[in-house]
Amino acid sequence: MEETEQLQTSEALASSILMDALQSIEDQKQRPTVIQQAINILNNLESQANSFSIEEPIAVVKDEKDDADTADNNDINSNISKLTYTAISTLHSLHMFVHRVHVSKYPKPSRKKKGSSGVVWKTLASLVDSSLGKENASIGSTVAVLAMGIVLSIVSFDDDSSITKMITSATISPNGDKGSASSKREEDTSTKEEAVNTNSSHLVARAVVLELLRQYTQSAKVNKTSKTTIDLQIVAKIESGFAVGRKCRHHDKELSQAVDDILCKQVFGISGDTDDNDVSTTTISKDILTPTVSLVSNIRPWQHQTMNISIDKLITIAGELDLWLSAETLCDAAIESILSSELESSTKKKKAALATSFPNGLEAESILRDSLVVVPKQVETIAHLATGALVDCALDYRLYRRADVFASKYYSWVGQARYAESRYLHALDTITKLVKKRQVPIIDKQIERVDSVVQRVSKDLTSTTTSGENQGKRIREDDIAIDTMSERIREFSIRKLRASNNHSAAARLAKLWDMEYNTDPLMMQAELQKRRETYLQWSERFVLHRYSTVA
């Protein structure tokens, strides 16, 4: 009884959201036709899911009914309720379809089940593409996809949550390829009618995202008594799939305020007039912060000065939760937001590589060549704060390699000092590991990397003004001057090799670097004895005496 009541409440909420969203369609006479088109598309998808055969290829089932004739102009409310019910029924069929395909592909449980979800997802995606392809690339397909997205974010199915995520990723493309304004279309079909449908699709998607964000904030306030909850991850998927933030970020203050309400009140648990330094991060979860950062990156509320949480604080929290990809995406969004229109158009042609997915076998210089290196005249911008916080957080957690790659990518934004420090600490950490693994020849390469950084940074610092020399410098007690890094890294390498009794390699490097290296056997024996007394803290005489006493 309670589940039925909860389903009815969710269905009513979904119908209400669709009703408000369809008001965005400017042509009122077009609304009944659009609703009927969406219903036909969902019925088509449901029939294919129920009649799917593993042996037979997927075929597109075309509806013979004329949308204009079946549209009921007098009762739009009943059509929207029917659309909601059809979306729920279609999603139930898709859940059963995923179970059926998975069992038919893998009838017996086996340990060699790796990659099975990928096969099922491809089959599901091909089924969805057959219904949401070029033939149905209209505002009707937009409404159909949005109806399923609303139901997925509101109605909780009894099946595994992984199936819900699979259906969401198959129906809502990450780049708006299905059902949105950028649907798969012919290149020569740019007509006036298509432009009108594109605008209507964007307005409907924007209304859906805005209302879902408001419902999420409202349901979170009364979470104990509320019968419906909103899945923020699916809402973020809808926003990204339909590119809502990208198309309205410069003038949509209302959407920015809705995102900021979630960021402040629901994620950090503070009010708009509270200092962000008092934010407590003990209750923040990855499931909430990840979609929130995605919404913030796409909508960018700081452009309307509605963001009450500083962006460097948000990036620091993401780093603490090990969400480095989200933090890096937020930095890229901050950089793009402050670039001029000319520079932004040029950077879109060449997208910077993601440092988070940087391969281990390559050097950070390849990311540096592809980085966003153009800096405006402002000394301190939101991009400087974001990138600086990202590198500092990685350094604080001793993730030196990650900090080195981030600093290489955002070299012009984090400043020369952070870049040099990240590379120097990364080299120290790498040399320590090389000495332990007895891979001494690679030490020369690390020294060369530090030398190249010192040379480049010194050259850039001399060409900058006095006000820009301290840009990006971290204020710490153990700061090392950049011009002494080459000397210190060599001394560190010799000291590590000497402590590991690898005197031949230490002597070779010392001779190569024109440094003195004492090979006196008596001094080496004294140093070895001192290390034993310091770290082992046991003497053979004491051990023998102890065991003889016990015996």
C-alpha positions as CSV (number, residue, x, y, z in Angstrom):
1,M,0.0,0.0,0.0
2,E,2.8,2.4,0.9
3,E,4.7,1.6,-2.3
4,T,1.6,2.2,-4.4
5,E,1.1,5.6,-2.7
6,Q,4.7,6.5,-3.2
7,L,4.5,5.6,-6.9
8,Q,1.4,7.7,-7.3
9,T,3.1,10.6,-5.6
10,S,6.2,10.3,-7.9
11,E,4.0,10.0,-11.0
12,A,2.1,13.1,-10.0
13,L,5.4,15.0,-9.4
14,A,6.7,13.8,-12.8
15,S,3.5,14.9,-14.5
16,S,3.7,18.3,-12.8
17,I,7.3,18.8,-14.0
18,L,6.4,17.9,-17.5
19,M,3.4,20.2,-17.4
20,D,5.6,23.2,-16.4
21,A,8.3,22.3,-18.9
22,L,5.9,22.0,-21.9
23,Q,4.7,25.5,-21.2
24,S,8.1,26.6,-22.6
25,I,6.9,25.6,-26.1
26,E,5.9,28.9,-27.7
27,D,3.4,27.5,-30.1
28,Q,0.5,26.3,-28.0
29,K,-1.0,24.4,-31.0
30,Q,2.1,22.4,-31.2
31,R,2.0,21.1,-27.6
32,P,-0.6,18.3,-28.1
33,T,1.3,17.0,-31.2
34,V,4.6,17.0,-29.4
35,I,3.1,15.1,-26.5
36,Q,1.6,12.5,-28.8
37,Q,4.9,12.2,-30.7
38,A,6.7,11.5,-27.4
39,I,4.1,8.9,-26.4
40,N,4.5,7.1,-29.7
41,I,8.3,7.0,-29.4
42,L,8.0,5.6,-25.9
43,N,5.5,3.0,-27.0
44,N,7.8,2.1,-29.9
45,L,10.7,1.6,-27.5
46,E,8.6,-0.4,-25.1
47,S,7.3,-2.7,-27.8
48,Q,10.9,-3.3,-29.1
49,A,12.1,-4.1,-25.6
50,N,9.3,-6.6,-25.0
51,S,9.6,-8.3,-28.3
52,F,13.4,-8.3,-28.6
53,S,15.0,-11.5,-29.7
54,I,18.8,-12.2,-29.3
55,E,19.0,-14.0,-32.7
56,E,17.2,-11.3,-34.6
57,P,18.6,-7.8,-35.4
58,I,16.9,-4.8,-34.0
59,A,14.4,-3.3,-36.4
60,V,12.7,0.1,-36.1
61,V,9.0,-0.3,-35.6
62,K,7.3,2.7,-37.2
63,D,4.0,3.9,-35.8
64,E,1.4,4.1,-38.6
65,K,-0.7,6.5,-36.6
66,D,-0.7,10.2,-37.6
67,D,0.5,12.3,-34.7
68,A,-1.6,15.3,-35.7
69,D,-4.8,13.2,-35.9
70,T,-4.3,11.4,-32.5
71,A,-3.4,14.5,-30.6
72,D,-6.1,15.7,-28.3
73,N,-6.1,19.5,-28.1
74,N,-8.8,19.7,-25.5
75,D,-7.2,17.6,-22.7
76,I,-3.5,18.2,-22.4
77,N,-3.4,17.2,-18.8
78,S,-4.6,13.7,-19.5
79,N,-2.0,13.4,-22.3
80,I,0.8,14.5,-20.0
81,S,-0.4,11.9,-17.4
82,K,-0.5,9.3,-20.2
83,L,3.0,10.4,-21.2
84,T,4.3,9.9,-17.6
85,Y,2.6,6.5,-17.3
86,T,4.1,5.5,-20.7
87,A,7.5,6.6,-19.5
88,I,7.2,4.5,-16.3
89,S,6.0,1.5,-18.3
90,T,8.8,1.8,-20.8
91,L,11.5,2.0,-18.2
92,H,10.0,-1.1,-16.5
93,S,10.3,-2.9,-19.8
94,L,13.9,-1.7,-20.3
95,H,14.7,-3.1,-16.8
96,M,13.3,-6.4,-17.8
97,F,15.0,-6.2,-21.1
98,V,18.4,-5.8,-19.5
99,H,17.8,-8.8,-17.2
100,R,16.7,-10.9,-20.2
101,V,19.7,-10.0,-22.4
102,H,22.2,-10.5,-19.5
103,V,20.8,-14.0,-18.8
104,S,20.7,-15.0,-22.4
105,K,24.3,-13.8,-23.0
106,Y,25.6,-15.3,-19.7
107,P,23.2,-18.1,-18.6
108,K,25.6,-19.6,-16.1
109,P,27.5,-17.8,-13.4
110,S,31.2,-17.7,-14.1
111,R,34.3,-16.0,-12.9
112,K,35.0,-14.9,-16.4
113,K,32.2,-12.4,-16.4
114,K,34.4,-9.3,-16.9
115,G,33.0,-7.1,-19.7
116,S,29.5,-8.6,-19.6
117,S,28.0,-5.3,-18.7
118,G,29.6,-3.7,-21.7
119,V,28.0,-6.2,-24.0
120,V,24.6,-5.7,-22.4
121,W,25.0,-1.9,-22.6
122,K,25.8,-2.0,-26.3
123,T,22.7,-4.0,-27.0
124,L,20.6,-1.6,-24.9
125,A,22.2,1.4,-26.7
126,S,21.4,-0.1,-30.1
127,L,17.8,-0.6,-29.1
128,V,17.5,3.0,-27.9
129,D,19.2,4.3,-31.0
130,S,16.7,2.5,-33.2
131,S,13.9,4.5,-31.5
132,L,15.7,7.8,-31.0
133,G,17.5,8.0,-34.3
134,K,17.5,10.4,-37.2
135,E,13.9,9.6,-38.2
136,N,12.6,10.9,-34.8
137,A,15.1,13.8,-34.3
138,S,12.5,16.4,-33.3
139,I,11.2,18.0,-30.2
140,G,9.0,14.9,-29.7
141,S,12.1,12.8,-29.0
142,T,13.4,15.5,-26.7
143,V,10.2,15.3,-24.6
144,A,10.4,11.4,-24.7
145,V,13.9,11.4,-23.4
146,L,13.1,14.0,-20.7
147,A,10.1,12.1,-19.6
148,M,12.3,9.0,-19.0
149,G,14.9,11.1,-17.3
150,I,12.4,12.7,-14.9
151,V,11.0,9.3,-14.1
152,L,14.4,7.8,-13.5
153,S,15.4,10.7,-11.2
154,I,12.1,10.4,-9.2
155,V,10.8,6.9,-9.3
156,S,12.9,4.3,-7.5
157,F,12.8,0.9,-9.2
158,D,13.3,-2.4,-7.3
159,D,16.1,-3.6,-9.5
160,D,19.8,-3.0,-9.0
161,S,20.9,0.6,-9.2
162,S,23.5,-0.3,-11.8
163,I,20.8,-1.1,-14.2
164,T,19.3,2.3,-13.7
165,K,22.7,3.9,-14.4
166,M,23.0,1.8,-17.5
167,I,19.6,2.8,-18.8
168,T,20.4,6.5,-18.0
169,S,23.7,6.4,-19.9
170,A,22.0,4.7,-22.9
171,T,19.1,7.1,-23.2
172,I,20.8,10.4,-22.3
173,S,24.0,10.9,-24.2
174,P,26.8,12.8,-22.4
175,N,27.1,15.2,-25.3
176,G,23.5,15.6,-26.1
177,D,23.5,13.2,-29.1
178,K,20.1,11.8,-28.4
179,G,16.9,13.7,-28.3
180,S,18.5,17.1,-27.6
181,A,19.1,20.2,-29.7
182,S,22.3,18.6,-31.1
183,S,20.6,15.3,-32.2
184,K,22.0,13.2,-35.1
185,R,20.9,15.0,-38.2
186,E,21.9,15.6,-41.8
187,E,24.4,18.4,-42.3
188,D,22.2,20.0,-45.0
189,T,18.9,20.1,-43.0
190,S,19.5,23.4,-41.3
191,T,16.0,25.0,-41.8
192,K,13.9,27.6,-40.0
193,E,11.6,24.9,-38.6
194,E,14.6,23.1,-37.2
195,A,15.9,26.2,-35.5
196,V,12.5,26.7,-33.9
197,N,12.5,23.0,-32.7
198,T,16.1,23.5,-31.4
199,N,15.0,26.5,-29.3
200,S,12.0,24.7,-28.0
201,S,14.0,21.7,-27.1
202,H,16.4,23.8,-25.1
203,L,13.7,25.6,-23.3
204,V,11.9,22.4,-22.3
205,A,15.1,20.8,-21.1
206,R,16.1,23.9,-19.2
207,A,12.7,24.0,-17.4
208,V,13.0,20.3,-16.5
209,V,16.5,20.7,-15.0
210,L,15.5,23.9,-13.1
211,E,12.4,22.3,-11.6
212,L,14.3,19.1,-10.6
213,L,16.9,21.1,-8.9
214,R,14.3,23.0,-6.9
215,Q,12.5,19.7,-6.0
216,Y,15.8,18.3,-4.9
217,T,16.4,21.2,-2.5
218,Q,12.8,21.1,-1.3
219,S,12.9,17.3,-0.7
220,A,16.2,17.5,1.1
221,K,14.7,19.9,3.6
222,V,12.0,17.4,4.6
223,N,13.8,14.2,3.8
224,K,12.3,12.3,6.7
225,T,8.7,13.0,5.8
226,S,9.0,13.3,2.0
227,K,7.7,10.5,-0.1
228,T,9.8,11.4,-3.1
229,T,13.5,11.9,-3.5
230,I,15.4,13.3,-6.5
231,D,18.5,11.5,-7.8
232,L,21.0,14.3,-8.3
233,Q,23.3,12.2,-10.4
234,I,20.6,11.7,-13.0
235,V,19.7,15.4,-12.9
236,A,23.3,16.2,-13.7
237,K,23.2,13.7,-16.5
238,I,20.2,15.4,-18.0
239,E,21.8,18.8,-17.7
240,S,25.0,17.6,-19.4
241,G,23.2,15.6,-22.0
242,F,21.1,18.5,-23.2
243,A,23.8,21.1,-22.7
244,V,21.5,23.3,-20.6
245,G,24.3,25.1,-18.9
246,R,26.4,25.7,-22.0
247,K,23.5,27.3,-23.8
248,C,22.3,29.6,-21.1
249,R,25.2,30.2,-18.7
250,H,25.6,33.9,-19.7
251,H,22.0,35.0,-18.9
252,D,20.3,32.4,-16.7
253,K,20.7,33.8,-13.2
254,E,17.8,31.7,-12.0
255,L,19.5,28.4,-12.9
256,S,22.7,29.6,-11.3
257,Q,20.9,30.4,-8.1
258,A,19.3,26.9,-8.0
259,V,22.7,25.3,-8.3
260,D,24.2,27.5,-5.6
261,D,21.3,26.6,-3.2
262,I,22.2,22.9,-3.6
263,L,25.9,23.7,-3.2
264,C,25.5,25.8,0.0
265,K,22.5,24.4,1.8
266,Q,22.4,20.7,0.8
267,V,26.0,19.8,0.2
268,F,27.8,22.0,2.8
269,G,24.8,22.6,5.1
270,I,25.2,26.4,5.4
271,S,23.1,29.4,4.6
272,G,23.9,32.0,2.0
273,D,25.1,34.5,4.6
274,T,27.5,32.1,6.3
275,D,31.3,32.4,5.9
276,D,32.5,29.5,3.8
277,N,35.5,29.1,6.1
278,D,33.2,27.5,8.7
279,V,32.1,24.8,6.3
280,S,32.2,21.3,7.8
281,T,33.1,18.6,5.3
282,T,32.5,15.5,7.5
283,T,29.0,14.9,6.1
284,I,29.8,15.4,2.4
285,S,29.6,12.3,0.3
286,K,30.9,11.6,-3.2
287,D,27.5,10.7,-4.5
288,I,26.3,14.3,-3.8
289,L,29.5,16.2,-4.5
290,T,30.3,14.6,-7.9
291,P,27.0,15.7,-9.6
292,T,27.1,19.0,-7.9
293,V,30.6,19.8,-9.2
294,S,29.4,18.8,-12.7
295,L,26.5,21.2,-12.4
296,V,28.7,24.0,-11.1
297,S,31.2,23.4,-14.0
298,N,28.6,23.5,-16.7
299,I,26.3,26.3,-15.3
300,R,29.1,28.3,-13.7
301,P,27.2,30.3,-11.1
302,W,30.2,32.6,-10.3
303,Q,29.5,34.5,-13.5
304,H,26.3,35.9,-11.9
305,Q,28.0,36.4,-8.5
306,T,25.6,34.0,-6.9
307,M,28.2,31.4,-5.7
308,N,28.5,31.8,-2.0
309,I,31.1,29.1,-1.7
310,S,34.6,30.1,-3.0
311,I,35.8,27.9,-5.9
312,D,39.1,27.1,-4.2
313,K,37.2,25.7,-1.2
314,L,35.1,23.5,-3.5
315,I,38.2,22.2,-5.2
316,T,39.9,21.5,-1.9
317,I,36.9,19.5,-0.8
318,A,36.9,17.5,-4.0
319,G,40.6,16.8,-3.6
320,E,40.0,15.6,0.0
321,L,37.4,13.1,-1.4
322,D,39.8,12.0,-4.1
323,L,37.6,13.5,-6.9
324,W,40.5,14.8,-8.9
325,L,38.7,14.5,-12.2
326,S,35.9,16.7,-11.0
327,A,38.3,19.2,-9.5
328,E,40.2,19.4,-12.8
329,T,37.0,19.8,-14.8
330,L,36.1,22.7,-12.5
331,C,39.5,24.4,-13.1
332,D,39.0,24.1,-16.9
333,A,35.6,25.7,-16.6
334,A,37.0,28.5,-14.5
335,I,39.7,29.2,-17.1
336,E,37.2,29.2,-20.0
337,S,34.9,31.5,-18.2
338,I,37.4,34.4,-17.9
339,L,38.9,34.1,-21.4
340,S,37.7,36.6,-24.0
341,S,35.5,35.6,-26.8
342,E,38.4,35.5,-29.3
343,L,40.6,33.4,-27.0
344,E,37.7,31.1,-26.1
345,S,36.9,30.4,-29.7
346,S,40.5,29.5,-30.3
347,T,40.7,27.2,-27.3
348,K,37.6,25.3,-28.3
349,K,39.4,24.1,-31.4
350,K,42.1,22.4,-29.3
351,K,40.8,20.9,-26.1
352,A,43.4,20.5,-23.3
353,A,44.1,17.0,-22.2
354,L,42.9,15.7,-18.9
355,A,45.8,15.4,-16.5
356,T,43.9,13.0,-14.3
357,S,43.9,10.4,-17.0
358,F,47.6,11.1,-17.9
359,P,49.4,7.9,-18.8
360,N,52.3,6.8,-16.7
361,G,54.7,6.2,-19.5
362,L,54.8,9.8,-20.8
363,E,56.3,13.0,-19.5
364,A,54.4,15.9,-18.1
365,E,55.8,18.2,-20.9
366,S,53.4,16.7,-23.4
367,I,50.5,17.9,-21.3
368,L,52.3,21.3,-21.0
369,R,52.3,21.7,-24.8
370,D,48.5,21.1,-24.9
371,S,47.6,23.2,-21.9
372,L,45.7,26.5,-21.8
373,V,48.7,28.8,-21.6
374,V,47.0,32.1,-22.5
375,V,46.5,34.4,-19.4
376,P,44.6,37.6,-19.4
377,K,46.0,40.8,-18.0
378,Q,44.3,40.4,-14.6
379,V,46.8,39.4,-11.9
380,E,44.3,37.4,-9.8
381,T,41.2,35.8,-11.2
382,I,39.0,32.9,-10.3
383,A,41.1,30.6,-12.6
384,H,44.2,31.5,-10.6
385,L,42.4,30.6,-7.3
386,A,41.1,27.3,-8.7
387,T,44.2,26.0,-10.3
388,G,46.4,27.1,-7.3
389,A,44.1,25.3,-4.9
390,L,44.2,22.2,-7.0
391,V,48.0,22.0,-7.1
392,D,48.3,22.9,-3.4
393,C,45.8,20.2,-2.4
394,A,47.8,17.6,-4.3
395,L,51.1,18.8,-2.7
396,D,49.5,18.7,0.8
397,Y,48.5,15.0,0.3
398,R,52.1,14.3,-1.1
399,L,50.7,13.3,-4.5
400,Y,53.8,14.8,-6.1
401,R,53.4,13.3,-9.5
402,R,49.8,14.4,-9.8
403,A,50.8,17.9,-8.6
404,D,53.5,18.0,-11.2
405,V,51.2,17.2,-14.0
406,F,48.6,19.7,-12.8
407,A,51.2,22.4,-12.5
408,S,52.5,21.5,-16.0
409,K,49.0,21.8,-17.5
410,Y,48.2,25.1,-15.7
411,Y,51.7,26.5,-15.8
412,S,50.6,30.1,-16.7
413,W,47.9,30.1,-14.1
414,V,49.5,28.5,-11.0
415,G,52.7,30.5,-11.4
416,Q,56.4,29.6,-11.8
417,A,57.0,29.0,-8.1
418,R,54.3,26.3,-7.8
419,Y,55.4,24.7,-11.0
420,A,59.1,24.5,-9.9
421,E,58.1,23.2,-6.4
422,S,55.9,20.5,-7.8
423,R,58.6,19.3,-10.2
424,Y,61.3,19.4,-7.5
425,L,59.2,17.5,-5.0
426,H,58.2,15.0,-7.7
427,A,61.9,14.4,-8.5
428,L,62.8,13.9,-4.8
429,D,60.0,11.3,-4.4
430,T,61.0,9.5,-7.6
431,I,64.7,9.4,-6.7
432,T,63.9,7.9,-3.3
433,K,61.9,5.1,-5.1
434,L,64.7,4.6,-7.6
435,V,67.3,4.1,-5.0
436,K,65.1,1.5,-3.2
437,K,64.6,-0.4,-6.5
438,R,68.3,-0.1,-7.4
439,Q,67.4,1.7,-10.7
440,V,70.3,4.2,-10.4
441,P,70.7,5.1,-14.1
442,I,67.2,6.7,-14.2
443,I,68.4,9.3,-11.6
444,D,70.2,11.2,-14.3
445,K,66.9,11.8,-16.1
446,Q,65.3,13.2,-13.0
447,I,68.2,15.6,-12.6
448,E,67.9,16.8,-16.1
449,R,64.1,17.5,-15.7
450,V,64.8,19.6,-12.6
451,D,67.6,21.5,-14.5
452,S,65.2,22.2,-17.4
453,V,62.6,23.5,-15.0
454,V,65.0,25.8,-13.2
455,Q,66.2,27.2,-16.5
456,R,62.7,27.8,-17.9
457,V,61.4,29.3,-14.6
458,S,64.4,31.6,-14.2
459,K,64.0,32.9,-17.7
460,D,60.2,33.5,-17.2
461,L,60.8,35.3,-13.9
462,T,63.3,37.7,-15.4
463,S,60.9,38.6,-18.1
464,T,57.9,39.3,-15.8
465,T,57.3,42.4,-13.8
466,T,58.0,42.9,-10.2
467,S,54.3,42.5,-9.3
468,G,54.1,39.2,-11.0
469,E,57.2,37.5,-9.6
470,N,55.4,36.3,-6.5
471,Q,52.5,35.0,-8.4
472,G,51.7,31.4,-7.4
473,K,54.2,31.2,-4.6
474,R,53.3,29.1,-1.5
475,I,54.3,30.7,1.8
476,R,55.9,28.0,3.8
477,E,58.8,27.8,6.2
478,D,60.8,25.3,4.2
479,D,60.7,27.1,0.9
480,I,63.6,26.4,-1.3
481,A,65.0,29.0,-3.7
482,I,64.5,28.1,-7.3
483,D,68.1,28.9,-8.2
484,T,69.4,26.3,-5.6
485,M,67.1,23.4,-6.7
486,S,69.6,21.9,-9.1
487,E,72.4,21.9,-6.4
488,R,70.1,20.5,-3.7
489,I,68.7,17.7,-5.9
490,R,72.2,16.5,-6.6
491,E,73.2,16.6,-3.0
492,F,70.0,14.7,-2.1
493,S,70.8,12.0,-4.7
494,I,74.4,11.5,-3.5
495,R,73.2,11.3,0.1
496,K,70.5,8.7,-0.7
497,L,73.0,6.6,-2.6
498,R,75.6,6.8,0.2
499,A,73.0,5.8,2.8
500,S,72.1,2.7,0.7
501,N,75.7,1.6,0.4
502,N,75.7,2.2,-3.3
503,H,79.1,3.9,-3.3
504,S,80.1,3.1,-6.8
505,A,77.0,4.9,-8.3
506,A,77.4,7.8,-5.9
507,A,81.1,8.2,-6.9
508,R,80.2,8.1,-10.6
509,L,77.5,10.8,-10.3
510,A,79.7,12.9,-8.0
511,K,82.5,12.8,-10.6
512,L,80.0,13.6,-13.4
513,W,78.7,16.6,-11.4
514,D,82.1,17.8,-10.3
515,M,81.3,17.2,-6.6
516,E,83.6,15.8,-3.9
517,Y,82.8,12.3,-2.7
518,N,84.9,10.8,0.2
519,T,85.5,7.0,-0.2
520,D,87.5,6.5,2.9
521,P,86.8,2.9,4.2
522,L,87.1,3.9,7.8
523,M,84.6,6.7,7.5
524,M,82.2,4.5,5.5
525,Q,82.4,1.8,8.3
526,A,81.8,4.4,10.9
527,E,78.7,5.7,9.1
528,L,77.4,2.2,8.7
529,Q,77.8,1.5,12.4
530,K,76.1,4.7,13.2
531,R,73.1,3.9,11.0
532,R,72.8,0.5,12.6
533,E,72.7,2.0,16.1
534,T,70.2,4.6,15.0
535,Y,67.7,2.5,13.1
536,L,68.2,-1.1,14.2
537,Q,68.7,-0.3,17.9
538,W,70.0,-3.8,18.7
539,S,73.5,-5.0,19.2
540,E,74.7,-8.5,18.8
541,R,76.3,-8.5,22.2
542,F,73.1,-7.6,23.9
543,V,71.1,-10.2,21.9
544,L,73.5,-13.0,22.8
545,H,73.6,-12.0,26.4
546,R,69.8,-11.8,26.6
547,Y,69.3,-15.3,25.1
548,S,72.1,-16.8,27.3
549,T,70.4,-15.4,30.4
550,V,67.1,-16.9,29.4
551,A,68.6,-20.3,28.7
